[in-house]
Amino acid sequence: MQDNLWKVGELATRTGVSVRTLHYYDEIGLLSPSQRSGSGHRLYSADDIVRLQQIKSCRQLGFSLAEIRDLLSRSDYAPQQVIQLHIARLEEQIQLQRRLCTRLEAIAKRLRAAEQVSVDEFVTAIKEIEMVERFEKYYTPQQLRELEQRRQVVGEDRMREVEGEWKQLLEQIRNEMAKGTDPASETMQRLAKRYQGLIDEFTGGNKEIEESLRRMYKAEPDIASDKGYTPDPNLAEYVGKSLAAADKA
């Protein structure tokens, strides 16, 4: 890499990162120009450019500025780690976008042929756009990759079946709660095991993915509602007690 030195305005022009942002990174100690000119102007070196790239990749991966500062200051930090993470995230985004593209192309083909396209098909396309945006907020690239693998293994038909079973199961559990059924009862232990089993079928038993799923449902209640699930700490606690009783049995 060339050893060019850049003034803040020059760097902003070449990279598209605003002068204001570069000044802010300097203020918080995230990226400070490592050299000065003879007249005292701060200058960015090649190493500073590498660090800026790492910062921008981390930001796109969803890290906070504080998290980025901590990451870059670690003794075991290696630039290629961030680049590989960014590549993984982009690959997952490409897969999600490709699926959406295929759906939109099918609609476009029918429109070109003057065929009727139902409102439901447009609604489904809109829903997929929303899901692409939302999933990227709550799942890491590795988790998205695992979910895609699970989808391929389980199959679309089975995924739809699970959604139907999930709604019925939650209704059964709510009914037992309303009746005051002991969470340690055989009935509730059976329902709780089925509850966990359906989650494991979706997540592959990955507890980190399960936690991401819970966070998404909590933050995006409309997604949860669409799946038949309204985040309810009482229900979660109730099922938890049943699972604990089942483990002791």
N, C-alpha and C positions, 0 to 999 in steps of 0.2 A: 504494500500500500504506500502511496506517495506521502511524503511528509509535508504536504501543504498545510498552511496555517490559515484559519478562517476567522474573520471578524464576525460578530454576532449577526449583523445585517446580511453579510454574504452567505452565512450558513442558513439563515432563514429563507433567503431567496432560492438557494439550491435545493433545500430539502422540503420546503413548504411548511415547516414548523415555524410558528410565528415568533417574532422577537420577544413578545410578551411572555410566551410559554418558556422560551429559553432563559429569560431573566428569572422567571419563577423557579425553574429547575435549579438555577444557580442559588437563589435565595434559600431554598430548603435543603441545599447540600446534595441534591440528587445528581446534578451534572454541572460542574464548575469548570470553566476554561482553564486548561492546565498551564498555559503559557501567557506571556505578556510581550507586547512590542516595546521597542525602545522608548516610545512616547507614552507607554503605560496602558495601551489598549489591550483588553483581554482577548486572547486568541485560542481558538479550538484546534486541537491537534488530531491526528489520525486516530489515536486511542479514544479521544473524546467522541469522534464520529461513531466508532464502534459501540461505545456506551449508549449513545443516543439511539442507535438502531435497536439495541437490547431493550431500552426503556419503551420504545414505541411498540415493539413486539409484545412485551409484557402487558402494556396497557390494552392491547387488542385481545390478549388472553384473559383480561378481566382483573388483573392485579391492581391493587390500590398503589398510590405513589409510595406510601410508607412500606408496603410489602415489597415493592421493587427495590427500594433503598436497602432493605434488610437482605434481600436476595443477592444483590450485586456486591454487598460487602462481605458475604460469606467466604471463608477461606477455601472451601471446596467448590466455589462457583466456577463454571466453565461456560463461555459464550455459546458453544454448540448446543448446550442443554436447552437454552431458551429457543434457539433456532429450530431444534427438533420438535419442541412443544408447539411452536407456531406452525410448523409444517403439518403436524398431526391435526391441529385445529382446522387448518385450511382444508385438509383432505376430507375431514368430516363435513365441513360446510359445503364442499363440492358435492359430496354424496347426497346431502339433503337437498341442495339446489337442483341436482340432476333429477331427483325424484319429482320435484315440483315442476321442473322443466318438461318432463315427460307428460305429466298431467296437462299442462297448459298447451303443449303441442297437440295433444289429442283433441282438445277443445278447439284450437285454431283450425285444425284440419277439417273438422266438421263444419265450422263456420264458413270456411272457404268453399265447401261443397254445398253450401246453403242448406245444411241439415239443421234440424232443430236441436238446440242444446238446452237441457232442462236447467231451471234455476238451481236445483239441487247440486248439479255439477259445478256451477259457479260457486255455490256456497262451500262445497268441499274444497275447491281450489283456494278460496279465501282462508279456510280453516287451516290448510296445509301451510300457507304463507305465515300465518300466525304461529303455528307450531314450530316452524323452522326458527323464527325469531326468538321464541320463548325457550325452546330447548337449549339453545346456545347460551342462554343466560344462566342456566342452573346445572348443566352437566359439563364435566371436563372433557377434553378431546378423547382421552382414554375411555371414559364412561360412554360417550357417544359411540365409539367404535365397538365396545362390548354390546351395547344395546342393538346396534345394527346387526351384529353377529347373532344375537339372540333372535331377532326378527327373522333372519334367514333360516335359522335352525327350527324355530317354532312354526313359522309360516303365517301368512296374513290371515288365513281362515281361522287358525287356532287363536290368533290374537283377538279377532272379533268375538270368538266364542268366550274367551276369558272376560272380555268387557261385559258380556251379558251375564255370565256367572257371577262376576264381581258385584253387579248391581243387586242381583237376587240375594247374594250372601249378606251384603250390608243390610238389606231390609230384614233378613232373618235375625241378624245380631241386634238390630234396633228393637225388634219385637221382643226379644229375650230381655233386653235391658228394661224395656217398658214394663214387662211382667215381673221384674225383680228377680230373675233367675240367678242363682248363685253362679258366679263366674267359674267356680271350681267344678260345676256339674258336668256330667258326661256330655250333655247336649252342647254346652258352651265350649268345652274342650275340643269337641269335634269341629265346631264352627270356627274356632280360633285357629286350629291346625289348617283348616281349609283356607282361611284368611291369609295366613303366612305362606301357605303353599302357592297361592295365586300370585302373591308378591314375588316369591322366589322364582316362579316361572317367568315373570317379566324381567326381573333383575339378574337372573342366573345365580341368585344367592349372594350377590355382592352387596354388603351392608352399606358401602359408601354410595352406591347407586340408589339404594333404598332411601338413604338419608337425603340425597338430592331430590328424589321423587317427593318426599314429604315436604321439603322446602318449597318445591314448585307448587304443590297442592295448596300449601298454606298461603303463598304469595299470590297465586293465580286461582282464586276460588271458582272461576268460571270453567277452567280446565277440569278441576276436581269434580264439579257438578256434572259436567258432560260425561264423566266416567262413573257417575252415580255415587260419588263420594264427597260429602261435605266435611271438611276438617272439623273433628270433634274430639277434644282432649279427653272427654269422658268416655267416649267409645274406645279410643286408643288405650286408655288405662284399663278399661273393662276387659278388652281382648288380651292385654298384657298380663293381667291376673290369671286369665284362663290358660295362657301359654305357660306361665310359671307353674300353675297347678299340674298341667300336663307333663312338664319336665320332671316333677316330683313323683308322678304316678309310676 
